[in-house]
Structures are given as C-alpha cells and as structure tokens.
C-alpha cells in the first residue's frame, strides 16, 4: 500500500519557526487570567467547583477561538 505525499527537502523539514517572546508572554498571561477567573468564581462568588471549572473552561475556549481566527487572518494576509 502506498501513500501519495509531498516530500520536503531535508533543510525545510528541520527548519522550525521560533515563537516570539511576546507570544509566549501573551499565552502565559491568558493562562494566568483563566486560572484567576476560576479562583474568582470559586472563592469570591462562592459558586461550586464544577461551575467555576465550567466558566473558566468556557473562557479558555473563547480565547482559543480568538487566537485561531486571528492566526488564520494573519496567515491569509501574507
């Protein structure tokens, strides 16, 4: 059984794009914000654990959707 695939030259296969420091810091800030939102819901609003996890998971998925849309728009703009 054979599979048709594009073969990349060795130099293109090993070349990786570095992630800018600003992007890493933005991801860390987003993760801290989602964790903070979880703690806010759990400790300040005194809602249940499951509700706090659900709210923070929803916020995280919304952030992931925004990052995906922005990345797609940036990639298509090149």
Secondary structure, DSSP 8 states (H G I E B T S, - for coil): ---------HHHHH------HHHHHHHHHHHHHHHHHHHIIIIIS---HHHHHHHHHHHHHHHHHHHHHHHHHHHHT-
